[in-house]
Amino acid sequence: MASYEDRFPDNVPGMFFVDENCIDCDLCRQDAPDFFDHNEDEGHTYVSRQPQTEQEIAICEEAMENCPVEAIGKKE
């Protein structure tokens, strides 16, 4: 389970975040490219844009559920 305290500073403020468990597998960037981006220098993914609609939230939730190391979190 992702930890808000261990989130990357690259994440834009909002409900979704990526933490230090990220192994940069690229799955979330494939599933939800409008919301996740890659920090090439540090080798991890981060939330580049927060979802605004219910449909966008569902896309990010699916990416979160598919993350193999549970590095994507949702702050309620």
PDB file of N, CA, C and O in Angstrom:
ATOM      1  N   MET A   1       0.834  -1.173   0.000  1.00  0.00           N
ATOM      2  CA  MET A   1       0.000   0.000   0.000  1.00  0.00           C
ATOM      3  C   MET A   1       0.885   1.245   0.000  1.00  0.00           C
ATOM      4  O   MET A   1       1.829   1.342   0.784  1.00  0.00           O
ATOM      5  N   ALA A   2       0.580   2.180  -0.869  1.00  0.00           N
ATOM      6  CA  ALA A   2       1.369   3.398  -1.012  1.00  0.00           C
ATOM      7  C   ALA A   2       1.258   4.268   0.235  1.00  0.00           C
ATOM      8  O   ALA A   2       0.218   4.316   0.893  1.00  0.00           O
ATOM      9  N   SER A   3       2.345   4.947   0.538  1.00  0.00           N
ATOM     10  CA  SER A   3       2.408   5.814   1.710  1.00  0.00           C
ATOM     11  C   SER A   3       2.493   7.277   1.280  1.00  0.00           C
ATOM     12  O   SER A   3       3.399   7.664   0.544  1.00  0.00           O
ATOM     13  N   TYR A   4       1.550   8.075   1.743  1.00  0.00           N
ATOM     14  CA  TYR A   4       1.529   9.498   1.397  1.00  0.00           C
ATOM     15  C   TYR A   4       2.802  10.196   1.886  1.00  0.00           C
ATOM     16  O   TYR A   4       3.304  11.106   1.226  1.00  0.00           O
ATOM     17  N   GLU A   5       3.312   9.777   3.018  1.00  0.00           N
ATOM     18  CA  GLU A   5       4.532  10.375   3.569  1.00  0.00           C
ATOM     19  C   GLU A   5       5.753  10.084   2.699  1.00  0.00           C
ATOM     20  O   GLU A   5       6.721  10.843   2.718  1.00  0.00           O
ATOM     21  N   ASP A   6       5.715   8.987   1.937  1.00  0.00           N
ATOM     22  CA  ASP A   6       6.845   8.585   1.094  1.00  0.00           C
ATOM     23  C   ASP A   6       6.633   8.933  -0.379  1.00  0.00           C
ATOM     24  O   ASP A   6       7.332   8.405  -1.244  1.00  0.00           O
ATOM     25  N   ARG A   7       5.680   9.811  -0.671  1.00  0.00           N
ATOM     26  CA  ARG A   7       5.395  10.186  -2.060  1.00  0.00           C
ATOM     27  C   ARG A   7       6.560  10.995  -2.641  1.00  0.00           C
ATOM     28  O   ARG A   7       7.304  11.654  -1.916  1.00  0.00           O
ATOM     29  N   PHE A   8       6.693  10.925  -3.959  1.00  0.00           N
ATOM     30  CA  PHE A   8       7.712  11.702  -4.648  1.00  0.00           C
ATOM     31  C   PHE A   8       7.286  13.171  -4.701  1.00  0.00           C
ATOM     32  O   PHE A   8       6.099  13.463  -4.845  1.00  0.00           O
ATOM     33  N   PRO A   9       8.235  14.088  -4.585  1.00  0.00           N
ATOM     34  CA  PRO A   9       7.890  15.512  -4.661  1.00  0.00           C
ATOM     35  C   PRO A   9       7.409  15.943  -6.044  1.00  0.00           C
ATOM     36  O   PRO A   9       6.806  17.008  -6.181  1.00  0.00           O
ATOM     37  N   ASP A  10       7.665  15.134  -7.068  1.00  0.00           N
ATOM     38  CA  ASP A  10       7.228  15.458  -8.434  1.00  0.00           C
ATOM     39  C   ASP A  10       5.708  15.423  -8.587  1.00  0.00           C
ATOM     40  O   ASP A  10       5.164  16.086  -9.471  1.00  0.00           O
ATOM     41  N   ASN A  11       5.015  14.660  -7.740  1.00  0.00           N
ATOM     42  CA  ASN A  11       3.565  14.532  -7.845  1.00  0.00           C
ATOM     43  C   ASN A  11       2.901  15.901  -7.737  1.00  0.00           C
ATOM     44  O   ASN A  11       3.235  16.698  -6.861  1.00  0.00           O
ATOM     45  N   VAL A  12       1.957  16.164  -8.639  1.00  0.00           N
ATOM     46  CA  VAL A  12       1.178  17.398  -8.508  1.00  0.00           C
ATOM     47  C   VAL A  12       0.220  17.220  -7.326  1.00  0.00           C
ATOM     48  O   VAL A  12      -0.230  16.105  -7.065  1.00  0.00           O
ATOM     49  N   PRO A  13      -0.091  18.288  -6.620  1.00  0.00           N
ATOM     50  CA  PRO A  13      -0.985  18.178  -5.466  1.00  0.00           C
ATOM     51  C   PRO A  13      -2.361  17.630  -5.860  1.00  0.00           C
ATOM     52  O   PRO A  13      -2.892  17.948  -6.924  1.00  0.00           O
ATOM     53  N   GLY A  14      -2.910  16.817  -4.994  1.00  0.00           N
ATOM     54  CA  GLY A  14      -4.232  16.252  -5.236  1.00  0.00           C
ATOM     55  C   GLY A  14      -4.380  14.890  -4.604  1.00  0.00           C
ATOM     56  O   GLY A  14      -3.566  14.490  -3.771  1.00  0.00           O
ATOM     57  N   MET A  15      -5.418  14.175  -4.996  1.00  0.00           N
ATOM     58  CA  MET A  15      -5.753  12.927  -4.325  1.00  0.00           C
ATOM     59  C   MET A  15      -4.853  11.749  -4.673  1.00  0.00           C
ATOM     60  O   MET A  15      -4.639  10.887  -3.822  1.00  0.00           O
ATOM     61  N   PHE A  16      -4.313  11.676  -5.901  1.00  0.00           N
ATOM     62  CA  PHE A  16      -3.468  10.552  -6.296  1.00  0.00           C
ATOM     63  C   PHE A  16      -2.001  10.922  -6.183  1.00  0.00           C
ATOM     64  O   PHE A  16      -1.618  12.077  -6.373  1.00  0.00           O
ATOM     65  N   PHE A  17      -1.178   9.915  -5.866  1.00  0.00           N
ATOM     66  CA  PHE A  17       0.267  10.129  -5.746  1.00  0.00           C
ATOM     67  C   PHE A  17       0.991   8.811  -6.019  1.00  0.00           C
ATOM     68  O   PHE A  17       0.394   7.735  -5.975  1.00  0.00           O
ATOM     69  N   VAL A  18       2.287   8.919  -6.301  1.00  0.00           N
ATOM     70  CA  VAL A  18       3.159   7.750  -6.457  1.00  0.00           C
ATOM     71  C   VAL A  18       4.231   7.869  -5.387  1.00  0.00           C
ATOM     72  O   VAL A  18       4.782   8.948  -5.169  1.00  0.00           O
ATOM     73  N   ASP A  19       4.528   6.751  -4.714  1.00  0.00           N
ATOM     74  CA  ASP A  19       5.529   6.809  -3.654  1.00  0.00           C
ATOM     75  C   ASP A  19       6.819   6.086  -4.044  1.00  0.00           C
ATOM     76  O   ASP A  19       6.977   5.624  -5.174  1.00  0.00           O
ATOM     77  N   GLU A  20       7.728   6.003  -3.085  1.00  0.00           N
ATOM     78  CA  GLU A  20       9.072   5.466  -3.320  1.00  0.00           C
ATOM     79  C   GLU A  20       9.111   3.982  -3.649  1.00  0.00           C
ATOM     80  O   GLU A  20      10.179   3.461  -3.972  1.00  0.00           O
ATOM     81  N   ASN A  21       7.982   3.283  -3.577  1.00  0.00           N
ATOM     82  CA  ASN A  21       7.949   1.868  -3.958  1.00  0.00           C
ATOM     83  C   ASN A  21       7.974   1.670  -5.467  1.00  0.00           C
ATOM     84  O   ASN A  21       8.133   0.544  -5.938  1.00  0.00           O
ATOM     85  N   CYS A  22       7.818   2.748  -6.233  1.00  0.00           N
ATOM     86  CA  CYS A  22       7.747   2.660  -7.690  1.00  0.00           C
ATOM     87  C   CYS A  22       8.999   2.002  -8.269  1.00  0.00           C
ATOM     88  O   CYS A  22      10.123   2.376  -7.932  1.00  0.00           O
ATOM     89  N   ILE A  23       8.791   1.018  -9.143  1.00  0.00           N
ATOM     90  CA  ILE A  23       9.896   0.342  -9.825  1.00  0.00           C
ATOM     91  C   ILE A  23       9.987   0.769 -11.290  1.00  0.00           C
ATOM     92  O   ILE A  23      10.727   0.176 -12.075  1.00  0.00           O
ATOM     93  N   ASP A  24       9.229   1.799 -11.645  1.00  0.00           N
ATOM     94  CA  ASP A  24       9.268   2.372 -12.987  1.00  0.00           C
ATOM     95  C   ASP A  24       8.956   1.345 -14.065  1.00  0.00           C
ATOM     96  O   ASP A  24       9.634   1.275 -15.090  1.00  0.00           O
ATOM     97  N   CYS A  25       7.914   0.543 -13.819  1.00  0.00           N
ATOM     98  CA  CYS A  25       7.560  -0.529 -14.752  1.00  0.00           C
ATOM     99  C   CYS A  25       6.812  -0.031 -15.986  1.00  0.00           C
ATOM    100  O   CYS A  25       6.700  -0.755 -16.975  1.00  0.00           O
ATOM    101  N   ASP A  26       6.302   1.192 -15.939  1.00  0.00           N
ATOM    102  CA  ASP A  26       5.623   1.833 -17.066  1.00  0.00           C
ATOM    103  C   ASP A  26       4.155   1.441 -17.221  1.00  0.00           C
ATOM    104  O   ASP A  26       3.483   1.970 -18.106  1.00  0.00           O
ATOM    105  N   LEU A  27       3.639   0.544 -16.404  1.00  0.00           N
ATOM    106  CA  LEU A  27       2.268   0.080 -16.568  1.00  0.00           C
ATOM    107  C   LEU A  27       1.257   1.214 -16.401  1.00  0.00           C
ATOM    108  O   LEU A  27       0.335   1.336 -17.208  1.00  0.00           O
ATOM    109  N   CYS A  28       1.414   2.042 -15.370  1.00  0.00           N
ATOM    110  CA  CYS A  28       0.449   3.130 -15.166  1.00  0.00           C
ATOM    111  C   CYS A  28       0.537   4.167 -16.280  1.00  0.00           C
ATOM    112  O   CYS A  28      -0.474   4.770 -16.642  1.00  0.00           O
ATOM    113  N   ARG A  29       1.712   4.377 -16.818  1.00  0.00           N
ATOM    114  CA  ARG A  29       1.851   5.333 -17.924  1.00  0.00           C
ATOM    115  C   ARG A  29       1.199   4.797 -19.187  1.00  0.00           C
ATOM    116  O   ARG A  29       0.756   5.576 -20.031  1.00  0.00           O
ATOM    117  N   GLN A  30       1.133   3.476 -19.330  1.00  0.00           N
ATOM    118  CA  GLN A  30       0.421   2.874 -20.451  1.00  0.00           C
ATOM    119  C   GLN A  30      -1.084   2.922 -20.224  1.00  0.00           C
ATOM    120  O   GLN A  30      -1.847   3.211 -21.145  1.00  0.00           O
ATOM    121  N   ASP A  31      -1.511   2.635 -18.991  1.00  0.00           N
ATOM    122  CA  ASP A  31      -2.939   2.607 -18.655  1.00  0.00           C
ATOM    123  C   ASP A  31      -3.556   3.999 -18.604  1.00  0.00           C
ATOM    124  O   ASP A  31      -4.705   4.186 -19.003  1.00  0.00           O
ATOM    125  N   ALA A  32      -2.800   4.970 -18.117  1.00  0.00           N
ATOM    126  CA  ALA A  32      -3.340   6.313 -17.884  1.00  0.00           C
ATOM    127  C   ALA A  32      -2.302   7.381 -18.237  1.00  0.00           C
ATOM    128  O   ALA A  32      -1.858   8.124 -17.362  1.00  0.00           O
ATOM    129  N   PRO A  33      -1.917   7.463 -19.506  1.00  0.00           N
ATOM    130  CA  PRO A  33      -0.834   8.379 -19.907  1.00  0.00           C
ATOM    131  C   PRO A  33      -1.141   9.853 -19.675  1.00  0.00           C
ATOM    132  O   PRO A  33      -0.217  10.663 -19.599  1.00  0.00           O
ATOM    133  N   ASP A  34      -2.398  10.218 -19.562  1.00  0.00           N
ATOM    134  CA  ASP A  34      -2.746  11.618 -19.321  1.00  0.00           C
ATOM    135  C   ASP A  34      -2.486  12.043 -17.880  1.00  0.00           C
ATOM    136  O   ASP A  34      -2.510  13.235 -17.573  1.00  0.00           O
ATOM    137  N   PHE A  35      -2.237  11.080 -16.993  1.00  0.00           N
ATOM    138  CA  PHE A  35      -2.127  11.388 -15.568  1.00  0.00           C
ATOM    139  C   PHE A  35      -0.782  11.020 -14.948  1.00  0.00           C
ATOM    140  O   PHE A  35      -0.445  11.502 -13.867  1.00  0.00           O
ATOM    141  N   PHE A  36      -0.024  10.179 -15.616  1.00  0.00           N
ATOM    142  CA  PHE A  36       1.264   9.740 -15.075  1.00  0.00           C
ATOM    143  C   PHE A  36       2.381  10.073 -16.061  1.00  0.00           C
ATOM    144  O   PHE A  36       2.213   9.966 -17.275  1.00  0.00           O
ATOM    145  N   ASP A  37       3.518  10.479 -15.513  1.00  0.00           N
ATOM    146  CA  ASP A  37       4.678  10.805 -16.345  1.00  0.00           C
ATOM    147  C   ASP A  37       5.919  10.195 -15.707  1.00  0.00           C
ATOM    148  O   ASP A  37       5.869   9.655 -14.602  1.00  0.00           O
ATOM    149  N   HIS A  38       7.023  10.292 -16.420  1.00  0.00           N
ATOM    150  CA  HIS A  38       8.273   9.626 -16.044  1.00  0.00           C
ATOM    151  C   HIS A  38       9.336  10.649 -15.688  1.00  0.00           C
ATOM    152  O   HIS A  38       9.560  11.605 -16.431  1.00  0.00           O
ATOM    153  N   ASN A  39       9.985  10.450 -14.557  1.00  0.00           N
ATOM    154  CA  ASN A  39      11.156  11.240 -14.185  1.00  0.00           C
ATOM    155  C   ASN A  39      12.366  10.427 -14.632  1.00  0.00           C
ATOM    156  O   ASN A  39      12.789   9.495 -13.947  1.00  0.00           O
ATOM    157  N   GLU A  40      12.913  10.788 -15.783  1.00  0.00           N
ATOM    158  CA  GLU A  40      14.013  10.014 -16.357  1.00  0.00           C
ATOM    159  C   GLU A  40      15.272  10.078 -15.509  1.00  0.00           C
ATOM    160  O   GLU A  40      15.998   9.089 -15.403  1.00  0.00           O
ATOM    161  N   ASP A  41      15.538  11.225 -14.906  1.00  0.00           N
ATOM    162  CA  ASP A  41      16.758  11.384 -14.110  1.00  0.00           C
ATOM    163  C   ASP A  41      16.762  10.488 -12.876  1.00  0.00           C
ATOM    164  O   ASP A  41      17.801   9.943 -12.503  1.00  0.00           O
ATOM    165  N   GLU A  42      15.597  10.337 -12.243  1.00  0.00           N
ATOM    166  CA  GLU A  42      15.526   9.561 -11.011  1.00  0.00           C
ATOM    167  C   GLU A  42      14.914   8.175 -11.216  1.00  0.00           C
ATOM    168  O   GLU A  42      14.928   7.355 -10.298  1.00  0.00           O
ATOM    169  N   GLY A  43      14.380   7.905 -12.404  1.00  0.00           N
ATOM    170  CA  GLY A  43      13.872   6.573 -12.733  1.00  0.00           C
ATOM    171  C   GLY A  43      12.614   6.169 -11.987  1.00  0.00           C
ATOM    172  O   GLY A  43      12.537   5.071 -11.435  1.00  0.00           O
ATOM    173  N   HIS A  44      11.632   7.054 -11.970  1.00  0.00           N
ATOM    174  CA  HIS A  44      10.350   6.711 -11.362  1.00  0.00           C
ATOM    175  C   HIS A  44       9.224   7.463 -12.055  1.00  0.00           C
ATOM    176  O   HIS A  44       9.448   8.393 -12.830  1.00  0.00           O
ATOM    177  N   THR A  45       8.030   7.035 -11.757  1.00  0.00           N
ATOM    178  CA  THR A  45       6.822   7.655 -12.287  1.00  0.00           C
ATOM    179  C   THR A  45       6.231   8.560 -11.227  1.00  0.00           C
ATOM    180  O   THR A  45       6.460   8.366 -10.033  1.00  0.00           O
ATOM    181  N   TYR A  46       5.466   9.553 -11.668  1.00  0.00           N
ATOM    182  CA  TYR A  46       4.785  10.459 -10.748  1.00  0.00           C
ATOM    183  C   TYR A  46       3.468  10.899 -11.373  1.00  0.00           C
ATOM    184  O   TYR A  46       3.264  10.746 -12.577  1.00  0.00           O
ATOM    185  N   VAL A  47       2.586  11.439 -10.563  1.00  0.00           N
ATOM    186  CA  VAL A  47       1.309  11.950 -11.052  1.00  0.00           C
ATOM    187  C   VAL A  47       1.564  13.339 -11.624  1.00  0.00           C
ATOM    188  O   VAL A  47       1.973  14.258 -10.914  1.00  0.00           O
ATOM    189  N   SER A  48       1.311  13.469 -12.926  1.00  0.00           N
ATOM    190  CA  SER A  48       1.569  14.745 -13.605  1.00  0.00           C
ATOM    191  C   SER A  48       0.319  15.610 -13.719  1.00  0.00           C
ATOM    192  O   SER A  48       0.410  16.825 -13.900  1.00  0.00           O
ATOM    193  N   ARG A  49      -0.849  14.978 -13.612  1.00  0.00           N
ATOM    194  CA  ARG A  49      -2.118  15.712 -13.663  1.00  0.00           C
ATOM    195  C   ARG A  49      -3.145  14.929 -12.860  1.00  0.00           C
ATOM    196  O   ARG A  49      -3.260  13.711 -12.997  1.00  0.00           O
ATOM    197  N   GLN A  50      -3.877  15.632 -12.033  1.00  0.00           N
ATOM    198  CA  GLN A  50      -4.913  14.988 -11.227  1.00  0.00           C
ATOM    199  C   GLN A  50      -6.197  14.855 -12.045  1.00  0.00           C
ATOM    200  O   GLN A  50      -6.521  15.732 -12.847  1.00  0.00           O
ATOM    201  N   PRO A  51      -6.922  13.761 -11.840  1.00  0.00           N
ATOM    202  CA  PRO A  51      -8.193  13.582 -12.545  1.00  0.00           C
ATOM    203  C   PRO A  51      -9.226  14.595 -12.056  1.00  0.00           C
ATOM    204  O   PRO A  51      -9.201  15.018 -10.900  1.00  0.00           O
ATOM    205  N   GLN A  52     -10.127  14.974 -12.948  1.00  0.00           N
ATOM    206  CA  GLN A  52     -11.150  15.962 -12.609  1.00  0.00           C
ATOM    207  C   GLN A  52     -12.565  15.404 -12.664  1.00  0.00           C
ATOM    208  O   GLN A  52     -13.447  15.873 -11.944  1.00  0.00           O
ATOM    209  N   THR A  53     -12.782  14.426 -13.499  1.00  0.00           N
ATOM    210  CA  THR A  53     -14.138  13.872 -13.660  1.00  0.00           C
ATOM    211  C   THR A  53     -14.196  12.472 -13.059  1.00  0.00           C
ATOM    212  O   THR A  53     -13.166  11.873 -12.749  1.00  0.00           O
ATOM    213  N   GLU A  54     -15.401  11.967 -12.903  1.00  0.00           N
ATOM    214  CA  GLU A  54     -15.582  10.602 -12.391  1.00  0.00           C
ATOM    215  C   GLU A  54     -14.902   9.587 -13.309  1.00  0.00           C
ATOM    216  O   GLU A  54     -14.305   8.621 -12.834  1.00  0.00           O
ATOM    217  N   GLN A  55     -14.991   9.802 -14.606  1.00  0.00           N
ATOM    218  CA  GLN A  55     -14.363   8.895 -15.569  1.00  0.00           C
ATOM    219  C   GLN A  55     -12.838   8.920 -15.415  1.00  0.00           C
ATOM    220  O   GLN A  55     -12.192   7.873 -15.434  1.00  0.00           O
ATOM    221  N   GLU A  56     -12.278  10.100 -15.265  1.00  0.00           N
ATOM    222  CA  GLU A  56     -10.826  10.214 -15.078  1.00  0.00           C
ATOM    223  C   GLU A  56     -10.386   9.582 -13.767  1.00  0.00           C
ATOM    224  O   GLU A  56      -9.342   8.933 -13.710  1.00  0.00           O
ATOM    225  N   ILE A  57     -11.174   9.767 -12.714  1.00  0.00           N
ATOM    226  CA  ILE A  57     -10.868   9.137 -11.425  1.00  0.00           C
ATOM    227  C   ILE A  57     -10.875   7.623 -11.577  1.00  0.00           C
ATOM    228  O   ILE A  57     -10.006   6.943 -11.032  1.00  0.00           O
ATOM    229  N   ALA A  58     -11.837   7.092 -12.305  1.00  0.00           N
ATOM    230  CA  ALA A  58     -11.908   5.647 -12.534  1.00  0.00           C
ATOM    231  C   ALA A  58     -10.674   5.141 -13.275  1.00  0.00           C
ATOM    232  O   ALA A  58     -10.175   4.057 -12.974  1.00  0.00           O
ATOM    233  N   ILE A  59     -10.183   5.903 -14.228  1.00  0.00           N
ATOM    234  CA  ILE A  59      -8.970   5.524 -14.965  1.00  0.00           C
ATOM    235  C   ILE A  59      -7.778   5.452 -14.014  1.00  0.00           C
ATOM    236  O   ILE A  59      -6.990   4.509 -14.074  1.00  0.00           O
ATOM    237  N   CYS A  60      -7.647   6.443 -13.142  1.00  0.00           N
ATOM    238  CA  CYS A  60      -6.535   6.454 -12.186  1.00  0.00           C
ATOM    239  C   CYS A  60      -6.677   5.355 -11.143  1.00  0.00           C
ATOM    240  O   CYS A  60      -5.681   4.768 -10.719  1.00  0.00           O
ATOM    241  N   GLU A  61      -7.896   5.075 -10.730  1.00  0.00           N
ATOM    242  CA  GLU A  61      -8.120   3.977  -9.783  1.00  0.00           C
ATOM    243  C   GLU A  61      -7.749   2.639 -10.397  1.00  0.00           C
ATOM    244  O   GLU A  61      -7.206   1.768  -9.717  1.00  0.00           O
ATOM    245  N   GLU A  62      -8.038   2.474 -11.676  1.00  0.00           N
ATOM    246  CA  GLU A  62      -7.649   1.234 -12.350  1.00  0.00           C
ATOM    247  C   GLU A  62      -6.134   1.109 -12.420  1.00  0.00           C
ATOM    248  O   GLU A  62      -5.587   0.029 -12.196  1.00  0.00           O
ATOM    249  N   ALA A  63      -5.455   2.205 -12.730  1.00  0.00           N
ATOM    250  CA  ALA A  63      -3.993   2.182 -12.751  1.00  0.00           C
ATOM    251  C   ALA A  63      -3.451   1.840 -11.361  1.00  0.00           C
ATOM    252  O   ALA A  63      -2.486   1.088 -11.230  1.00  0.00           O
ATOM    253  N   MET A  64      -4.077   2.397 -10.336  1.00  0.00           N
ATOM    254  CA  MET A  64      -3.661   2.123  -8.958  1.00  0.00           C
ATOM    255  C   MET A  64      -3.836   0.638  -8.636  1.00  0.00           C
ATOM    256  O   MET A  64      -2.949   0.030  -8.036  1.00  0.00           O
ATOM    257  N   GLU A  65      -4.959   0.052  -9.024  1.00  0.00           N
ATOM    258  CA  GLU A  65      -5.221  -1.359  -8.763  1.00  0.00           C
ATOM    259  C   GLU A  65      -4.270  -2.272  -9.534  1.00  0.00           C
ATOM    260  O   GLU A  65      -3.942  -3.363  -9.066  1.00  0.00           O
ATOM    261  N   ASN A  66      -3.827  -1.834 -10.710  1.00  0.00           N
ATOM    262  CA  ASN A  66      -2.940  -2.654 -11.539  1.00  0.00           C
ATOM    263  C   ASN A  66      -1.471  -2.531 -11.172  1.00  0.00           C
ATOM    264  O   ASN A  66      -0.655  -3.316 -11.655  1.00  0.00           O
ATOM    265  N   CYS A  67      -1.112  -1.569 -10.331  1.00  0.00           N
ATOM    266  CA  CYS A  67       0.292  -1.360  -9.978  1.00  0.00           C
ATOM    267  C   CYS A  67       0.839  -2.599  -9.263  1.00  0.00           C
ATOM    268  O   CYS A  67       0.309  -2.987  -8.222  1.00  0.00           O
ATOM    269  N   PRO A  68       1.887  -3.226  -9.804  1.00  0.00           N
ATOM    270  CA  PRO A  68       2.374  -4.480  -9.232  1.00  0.00           C
ATOM    271  C   PRO A  68       3.035  -4.337  -7.864  1.00  0.00           C
ATOM    272  O   PRO A  68       3.164  -5.324  -7.140  1.00  0.00           O
ATOM    273  N   VAL A  69       3.458  -3.118  -7.496  1.00  0.00           N
ATOM    274  CA  VAL A  69       4.118  -2.910  -6.200  1.00  0.00           C
ATOM    275  C   VAL A  69       3.324  -1.970  -5.292  1.00  0.00           C
ATOM    276  O   VAL A  69       3.824  -1.534  -4.255  1.00  0.00           O
ATOM    277  N   GLU A  70       2.098  -1.662  -5.683  1.00  0.00           N
ATOM    278  CA  GLU A  70       1.207  -0.795  -4.908  1.00  0.00           C
ATOM    279  C   GLU A  70       1.846   0.553  -4.580  1.00  0.00           C
ATOM    280  O   GLU A  70       1.752   1.037  -3.452  1.00  0.00           O
ATOM    281  N   ALA A  71       2.503   1.158  -5.591  1.00  0.00           N
ATOM    282  CA  ALA A  71       3.171   2.438  -5.402  1.00  0.00           C
ATOM    283  C   ALA A  71       2.267   3.633  -5.649  1.00  0.00           C
ATOM    284  O   ALA A  71       2.650   4.768  -5.369  1.00  0.00           O
ATOM    285  N   ILE A  72       1.071   3.391  -6.172  1.00  0.00           N
ATOM    286  CA  ILE A  72       0.124   4.468  -6.427  1.00  0.00           C
ATOM    287  C   ILE A  72      -0.874   4.501  -5.278  1.00  0.00           C
ATOM    288  O   ILE A  72      -1.452   3.480  -4.907  1.00  0.00           O
ATOM    289  N   GLY A  73      -1.062   5.680  -4.730  1.00  0.00           N
ATOM    290  CA  GLY A  73      -1.994   5.831  -3.636  1.00  0.00           C
ATOM    291  C   GLY A  73      -3.053   6.866  -3.926  1.00  0.00           C
ATOM    292  O   GLY A  73      -2.943   7.657  -4.863  1.00  0.00           O
ATOM    293  N   LYS A  74      -4.080   6.842  -3.102  1.00  0.00           N
ATOM    294  CA  LYS A  74      -5.181   7.803  -3.232  1.00  0.00           C
ATOM    295  C   LYS A  74      -5.450   8.368  -1.847  1.00  0.00           C
ATOM    296  O   LYS A  74      -5.805   7.643  -0.917  1.00  0.00           O
ATOM    297  N   LYS A  75      -5.275   9.658  -1.733  1.00  0.00           N
ATOM    298  CA  LYS A  75      -5.523  10.344  -0.462  1.00  0.00           C
ATOM    299  C   LYS A  75      -7.003  10.688  -0.408  1.00  0.00           C
ATOM    300  O   LYS A  75      -7.494  11.450  -1.241  1.00  0.00           O
ATOM    301  N   GLU A  76      -7.699  10.150   0.540  1.00  0.00           N
ATOM    302  CA  GLU A  76      -9.148  10.353   0.659  1.00  0.00           C
ATOM    303  C   GLU A  76      -9.453  11.615   1.435  1.00  0.00           C
ATOM    304  O   GLU A  76     -10.621  11.949   1.636  1.00  0.00           O
TER     305      GLU A  76
END
